[in-house]
Amino acid sequence: MHAGKLETSLLLHAYPDLVDPITSADDTVIEDRYHMLTTGLAHHTITGVVDRRSLASADKGKAVLESLTNSFAALLGLLSAS
């Protein structure tokens, strides 16, 4: 979700100086997200964070970025071969 574990992990890996200090108080867990696309983030969170941001790490960000890069490389190879 927005500014949660995944996005924060990517930033911690790539641009750690852009990430404010993180505490569990930053976490905003929303159980019912059914109408979030209609009502918007402001209806659910005043900070914009939707997830457990406190679980983010630079190592997780690195692993995700490597996985995305490898997946894209394989797709690009398929497209280049055709």
HELIX and SHEET records of a PDB file:
HELIX    1   1 LYS A    5  ALA A   14  1                                  10    
HELIX    2   2 PRO A   16  LEU A   18  5                                   3    
HELIX    3   3 SER A   24  ASP A   26  5                                   3    
HELIX    4   4 MET A   36  THR A   39  1                                   4    
HELIX    5   5 LEU A   41  HIS A   43  5                                   3    
HELIX    6   6 ARG A   53  LEU A   55  5                                   3    
HELIX    7   7 ALA A   58  ALA A   81  1                                  24    
END                                                                             
